[in-house]
Amino acid sequence: MPNDPEPGGAEVLLASQLWPAVLIPAGALATLVAAGIWLRPSFPFAPAGLLLATVVVAWSQRGDALLADETGLLVRHRGRVTRRYHWEEIREAELTRPGFGQVALAVYPHGGPWDVPGPNSAVLVGRVWRLRMPDREIQDRVHGLLRSRGVRTTH
């Protein structure tokens, strides 16, 4: 859950939800396999392979999360936690949807006007699997934590 603290004292801001990431493609895959049994000679191997790959990737990323501690942002990806940005490096941040079933934090770091990433070009941090945007309570908590650390938000 997003409010649970991590063992190192980091707070979970966003965490992957397994069911939309795995069950939706798995359901589509089961439908394709059932249709393939019915239509034996013309089984759709390419779409079935893509759906199977989606299920495997989503399953492998089921524990991904965006974390925050007193120093900055951390990302947990496939069981490894890495530091992404210190609070003083971040100028602005906002929650965004980079693709279907995903949510990430768009971070605009300090820098010059032509730096990439920089104040005019965001980097997506902590991409997690979520079917919908987090509810208003989670969004307010994330934005409140960012503002308490001196980071501007668009909320």
BAFI-3210 file (N, C-alpha, C; in Angstrom, 3 decimals, decimal comma, padded with zeros to 6 digits):
// residues 155
n [1|2|3|4|5|6|7|8|9|10|11|12|13|14|15|16|17|18|19|20|21|22|23|24|25|26|27|28|29|30|31|32|33|34|35|36|37|38|39|40|41|42|43|44|45|46|47|48|49|50|51|52|53|54|55|56|57|58|59|60|61|62|63|64|65|66|67|68|69|70|71|72|73|74|75|76|77|78|79|80|81|82|83|84|85|86|87|88|89|90|91|92|93|94|95|96|97|98|99|100|101|102|103|104|105|106|107|108|109|110|111|112|113|114|115|116|117|118|119|120|121|122|123|124|125|126|127|128|129|130|131|132|133|134|135|136|137|138|139|140|141|142|143|144|145|146|147|148|149|150|151|152|153|154|155]
n.u [000,833|000,392|000,849|002,474|005,532|008,846|011,446|013,888|013,047|011,935|009,146|006,411|005,341|004,028|002,886|003,132|000,247|-000,736|-002,915|-004,183|-002,071|-001,328|-003,630|-005,429|-004,044|-003,632|-006,220|-007,012|-005,182|-006,026|-008,524|-007,691|-006,320|-008,436|-009,956|-008,131|-008,080|-010,577|-010,370|-008,344|-006,373|-005,744|-004,462|-003,757|-000,666|001,231|-000,143|-000,759|001,778|002,748|000,970|001,579|004,235|003,762|002,426|004,497|006,446|004,989|004,532|007,147|007,704|006,129|006,607|007,428|008,014|007,642|009,508|010,061|012,334|014,008|016,090|015,624|014,159|013,517|013,672|012,139|012,830|012,272|013,053|015,414|016,576|017,144|018,673|017,242|016,804|017,932|016,286|017,004|017,746|015,487|013,200|010,484|007,569|005,196|002,354|001,826|000,510|002,194|001,599|-000,715|-002,206|-000,194|001,522|003,481|005,986|006,577|009,476|011,014|014,110|016,506|018,378|019,854|018,194|018,380|019,024|018,610|017,444|015,697|014,666|012,757|012,161|010,943|011,783|010,714|010,020|009,968|008,039|005,068|002,770|-000,518|-003,952|-005,678|-005,420|-004,006|-006,190|-007,761|-006,927|-004,408|-003,015|-003,082|-001,549|000,947|001,549|001,552|003,749|005,808|005,679|006,326|008,991|010,039|009,555|008,033|004,653|002,128|-000,367]
n.v [-001,185|002,325|003,942|002,508|002,260|001,714|-000,677|000,794|003,279|004,784|006,242|004,864|006,156|005,638|002,516|-000,502|-002,124|-005,373|-006,770|-005,308|-005,221|-007,826|-009,496|-008,441|-008,585|-011,387|-012,393|-011,604|-013,141|-015,739|-015,707|-015,495|-017,943|-019,732|-019,060|-019,834|-022,610|-023,197|-022,270|-023,838|-024,066|-021,409|-020,095|-017,247|-016,560|-014,439|-012,210|-013,632|-014,254|-011,664|-010,856|-012,762|-012,036|-009,504|-010,216|-011,609|-009,571|-007,725|-009,306|-009,632|-007,078|-006,547|-005,672|-003,062|000,357|003,806|005,643|007,748|009,509|011,294|012,388|012,271|011,111|007,675|004,654|001,554|-001,206|-004,244|-005,429|-004,111|-001,200|002,091|005,330|008,170|011,050|013,839|015,970|018,681|018,835|018,847|020,785|020,981|018,845|016,357|014,146|011,761|010,067|007,909|005,909|003,274|001,928|002,727|004,766|007,569|009,711|012,827|014,507|017,617|018,662|021,042|023,295|024,438|026,189|024,514|022,029|018,497|015,851|018,685|021,971|022,456|020,046|017,038|014,151|010,829|009,307|006,441|004,635|002,915|000,116|000,768|000,711|002,911|006,470|007,388|007,701|010,744|011,249|009,946|011,341|013,940|013,479|012,788|015,180|016,950|015,971|016,473|019,306|019,919|019,371|021,359|021,312|022,380|021,922|021,066|020,855]
n.w [000,000|-000,534|001,797|003,487|005,230|004,006|004,817|005,168|006,010|004,020|002,363|000,602|-002,348|-004,821|-006,007|-007,912|-009,180|-009,286|-010,466|-012,728|-014,461|-015,062|-015,171|-017,102|-019,704|-019,515|-019,529|-022,106|-023,525|-022,830|-024,084|-026,754|-027,015|-026,621|-028,859|-030,755|-030,421|-031,369|-034,003|-035,384|-037,727|-038,268|-036,069|-034,098|-033,751|-033,465|-032,089|-029,738|-028,750|-028,227|-026,211|-024,262|-023,732|-022,622|-020,262|-018,935|-018,603|-017,033|-014,768|-013,864|-013,032|-010,869|-008,234|-008,375|-007,409|-006,454|-004,269|-001,387|000,660|003,330|001,895|-000,902|-004,007|-004,584|-006,497|-006,756|-008,557|-009,921|-007,506|-006,757|-005,173|-006,087|-005,970|-007,411|-007,684|-005,758|-003,402|-003,688|-006,339|-007,858|-009,591|-010,317|-010,247|-011,312|-011,370|-013,923|-016,851|-018,633|-020,445|-021,448|-018,622|-016,878|-014,475|-013,632|-012,162|-013,359|-013,553|-013,365|-013,490|-012,044|-014,105|-017,214|-019,982|-022,224|-021,367|-021,198|-019,414|-018,082|-016,970|-018,918|-019,980|-019,046|-017,026|-016,704|-013,712|-011,721|-012,950|-012,724|-012,682|-013,004|-013,386|-013,369|-012,744|-009,568|-006,706|-005,469|-002,832|-002,598|-004,596|-003,491|-001,189|-002,308|-003,705|-001,528|-000,045|-001,892|-002,068|000,598|000,595|-000,900|-003,621|-006,563|-007,649|-010,087|-009,177]
ca.u [000,000|001,196|001,201|003,369|006,944|009,808|012,345|014,896|012,430|011,367|007,696|005,971|004,435|003,228|003,304|002,460|-000,863|-000,513|-004,058|-004,413|-000,894|-001,226|-004,896|-006,052|-003,438|-003,833|-007,579|-006,991|-004,433|-006,909|-009,520|-007,017|-006,054|-009,721|-010,297|-007,188|-008,536|-011,746|-009,934|-007,022|-005,327|-005,384|-004,212|-003,012|000,552|001,895|-000,791|-000,638|003,141|002,860|000,245|002,358|005,374|003,239|002,169|005,787|007,056|004,210|004,782|008,501|007,750|005,007|006,990|007,988|007,419|008,313|009,689|010,638|012,869|014,393|017,117|015,109|013,330|014,111|012,853|012,323|012,553|012,667|013,667|016,558|016,227|018,191|018,357|017,087|017,048|017,897|015,246|017,512|017,924|014,174|012,545|009,039|007,192|003,757|001,958|001,440|000,238|003,031|001,068|-001,861|-001,978|001,019|001,576|004,855|006,207|007,365|010,372|011,731|015,239|017,125|019,341|019,726|017,015|018,563|019,383|017,636|016,261|015,936|013,447|011,794|012,031|010,821|012,184|009,724|010,641|009,094|006,899|004,432|001,567|-001,805|-004,943|-006,190|-004,643|-004,300|-007,320|-007,439|-006,212|-003,007|-002,443|-002,864|-000,438|002,188|001,810|001,899|005,128|006,700|005,716|007,029|010,424|010,434|009,370|006,782|003,768|001,099|-001,645]
ca.v [000,000|003,531|004,548|001,650|002,638|000,679|-000,961|001,829|004,532|005,469|006,156|004,452|007,133|004,897|001,123|-001,238|-002,996|-006,546|-007,290|-004,798|-005,448|-009,224|-010,159|-007,974|-009,301|-012,831|-012,657|-011,508|-014,298|-016,899|-015,591|-015,834|-019,384|-020,390|-018,851|-020,646|-024,006|-023,239|-021,996|-024,470|-023,762|-019,983|-019,587|-015,971|-016,732|-013,162|-011,526|-014,441|-014,066|-010,326|-010,844|-013,549|-011,197|-008,469|-010,843|-011,910|-008,299|-007,189|-010,145|-009,371|-005,720|-006,429|-005,017|-001,736|001,430|005,096|005,862|009,033|009,607|012,675|012,844|012,439|010,071|006,370|003,796|000,115|-001,860|-005,655|-005,755|-003,237|000,191|003,023|006,749|008,850|012,484|014,477|017,010|019,977|018,770|018,859|022,091|020,795|017,455|016,124|012,791|011,695|008,740|007,778|004,898|002,542|001,155|003,143|006,082|007,928|011,080|013,622|015,358|018,663|019,064|022,350|023,286|025,486|026,032|023,496|020,751|017,412|016,502|019,985|022,689|022,442|018,672|016,160|012,745|010,035|008,595|005,534|004,160|001,767|-000,411|001,097|000,854|004,287|007,417|007,215|008,515|012,119|011,211|009,613|012,469|015,038|013,104|012,900|016,600|017,538|015,595|017,203|020,713|020,019|019,267|022,518|021,036|022,922|020,968|021,714|020,554]
ca.w [000,000|-000,624|003,073|004,246|005,134|003,624|005,943|005,347|006,403|002,865|002,218|-000,726|-002,960|-005,805|-006,138|-008,980|-008,867|-010,107|-011,206|-014,083|-015,294|-015,460|-015,458|-018,346|-020,827|-019,374|-020,000|-023,567|-023,999|-022,704|-025,151|-028,008|-027,034|-026,847|-030,276|-031,532|-030,380|-032,244|-035,386|-035,379|-038,714|-038,336|-034,715|-034,142|-032,950|-033,147|-030,958|-028,524|-028,264|-027,649|-024,942|-023,316|-023,345|-021,736|-018,967|-018,311|-018,186|-015,919|-013,599|-013,370|-012,478|-009,941|-006,989|-008,641|-006,613|-006,303|-002,841|-000,989|002,020|003,643|000,965|-002,253|-004,608|-004,858|-007,337|-006,589|-009,834|-009,876|-006,228|-006,462|-004,879|-006,507|-005,797|-008,690|-007,563|-004,443|-003,410|-004,170|-007,793|-008,519|-009,651|-010,404|-010,493|-011,424|-011,743|-015,325|-017,400|-019,833|-021,354|-020,928|-017,414|-016,179|-013,844|-013,292|-011,705|-014,314|-012,765|-014,090|-012,643|-012,287|-015,197|-018,220|-020,844|-023,253|-020,750|-021,313|-018,862|-017,489|-016,587|-020,019|-020,458|-017,877|-017,049|-015,983|-012,604|-010,981|-013,748|-012,084|-013,333|-012,369|-014,441|-013,330|-011,933|-008,143|-006,257|-005,061|-001,548|-002,866|-005,331|-002,543|-000,316|-003,095|-003,939|-000,234|000,281|-002,797|-001,648|001,879|000,304|-001,691|-005,042|-007,101|-008,328|-010,895|-008,529]
c.u [000,874|001,590|002,193|004,808|007,789|010,731|013,386|014,337|011,839|009,865|007,352|004,984|003,485|003,772|002,512|001,315|-000,775|-001,709|-004,281|-003,263|-000,833|-002,573|-005,555|-005,392|-003,625|-005,237|-007,671|-006,258|-005,287|-007,988|-008,919|-006,738|-007,346|-010,161|-009,379|-007,559|-009,717|-011,338|-008,548|-006,045|-004,896|-005,199|-003,355|-001,767|001,185|001,183|-000,685|000,755|003,335|002,141|000,993|003,573|004,929|002,995|003,482|006,454|006,317|004,448|006,158|008,613|006,665|005,352|007,541|007,259|008,279|008,327|010,265|011,170|013,303|015,418|016,586|014,234|014,139|013,140|013,188|011,875|013,138|013,470|014,861|016,080|017,407|017,724|018,290|017,439|017,047|016,886|015,760|017,762|016,611|013,565|011,027|008,750|005,676|003,509|001,478|001,175|001,037|002,523|-000,089|-001,465|-000,752|000,850|003,034|004,874|007,090|008,161|011,087|012,890|015,705|018,103|019,108|018,555|017,160|018,984|018,248|018,128|016,646|014,626|012,381|011,520|012,060|011,449|011,144|010,432|009,595|007,865|006,347|003,176|000,350|-002,795|-005,464|-005,198|-004,961|-005,458|-006,834|-006,632|-004,724|-002,325|-002,144|-001,691|000,898|002,542|002,187|003,323|006,111|006,819|006,458|008,545|010,915|010,316|008,023|005,965|002,730|-000,279|-002,082]
c.v [001,245|004,136|003,734|002,128|001,442|000,437|000,122|003,172|005,308|005,233|005,777|005,482|006,455|003,479|000,460|-002,058|-004,164|-006,893|-006,642|-005,119|-006,871|-009,782|-009,697|-008,625|-010,818|-013,223|-012,593|-012,696|-015,558|-016,881|-015,959|-017,332|-020,151|-020,239|-019,687|-022,114|-024,182|-023,115|-022,582|-024,005|-022,297|-019,389|-018,325|-016,020|-015,397|-012,411|-012,321|-014,295|-012,709|-010,245|-011,640|-012,752|-010,089|-009,021|-011,109|-010,625|-007,724|-007,995|-009,849|-007,996|-005,489|-005,707|-003,619|-000,663|002,684|005,403|007,247|008,916|011,046|013,239|013,090|011,283|008,806|005,586|002,350|-000,550|-003,258|-005,994|-004,901|-001,814|001,077|004,457|007,401|010,326|012,887|015,611|018,325|019,989|018,933|020,246|021,943|019,323|017,353|014,657|012,798|010,248|008,586|006,757|004,183|001,744|001,549|004,542|006,338|009,350|011,768|014,636|016,324|019,124|020,483|022,219|024,443|025,204|024,936|022,146|019,741|016,275|017,800|020,672|022,718|021,043|017,715|014,804|011,997|009,167|007,684|005,096|002,884|001,369|-000,085|001,333|002,285|005,181|007,152|008,123|009,845|012,142|010,923|010,755|013,631|014,743|013,236|014,368|017,317|017,216|016,352|018,665|020,882|019,929|020,403|022,313|021,603|021,818|021,741|021,529|021,723]
c.w [000,000|000,708|003,884|004,108|004,723|004,809|006,206|005,753|005,246|002,809|000,781|-001,249|-003,933|-005,883|-007,247|-008,414|-009,825|-010,977|-012,565|-015,021|-015,826|-015,914|-016,754|-019,562|-020,738|-019,828|-021,516|-024,175|-023,928|-023,780|-026,498|-028,118|-027,273|-028,300|-031,164|-031,544|-031,318|-033,710|-035,630|-036,459|-038,719|-036,942|-034,783|-033,237|-032,556|-032,023|-029,656|-027,920|-027,621|-026,303|-023,876|-022,830|-022,387|-020,339|-018,232|-017,804|-016,985|-014,642|-013,011|-012,715|-011,432|-008,643|-007,179|-007,833|-006,699|-004,812|-002,594|000,423|002,243|002,672|-000,435|-002,694|-004,852|-005,733|-007,008|-007,888|-009,790|-008,626|-005,836|-006,226|-005,263|-006,282|-007,157|-008,598|-006,095|-004,529|-003,991|-005,678|-008,559|-008,438|-009,578|-010,678|-010,566|-011,773|-013,183|-015,719|-018,691|-020,841|-020,707|-019,698|-016,631|-015,595|-013,478|-012,745|-012,738|-013,503|-013,699|-013,217|-012,963|-013,454|-016,127|-019,152|-021,893|-022,683|-020,915|-020,446|-018,167|-017,187|-017,679|-020,554|-019,267|-018,124|-016,214|-014,951|-011,967|-011,742|-013,113|-012,858|-012,487|-013,491|-014,521|-012,595|-010,468|-007,725|-005,686|-003,759|-001,750|-003,612|-004,397|-001,615|-001,038|-003,310|-002,638|000,169|-000,604|-002,378|-000,323|001,699|-000,597|-003,192|-005,476|-007,744|-009,133|-010,300|-007,673]
res [m|p|n|d|p|e|p|g|g|a|e|v|l|l|a|s|q|l|w|p|a|v|l|i|p|a|g|a|l|a|t|l|v|a|a|g|i|w|l|r|p|s|f|p|f|a|p|a|g|l|l|l|a|t|v|v|v|a|w|s|q|r|g|d|a|l|l|a|d|e|t|g|l|l|v|r|h|r|g|r|v|t|r|r|y|h|w|e|e|i|r|e|a|e|l|t|r|p|g|f|g|q|v|a|l|a|v|y|p|h|g|g|p|w|d|v|p|g|p|n|s|a|v|l|v|g|r|v|w|r|l|r|m|p|d|r|e|i|q|d|r|v|h|g|l|l|r|s|r|g|v|r|t|t|h]
***
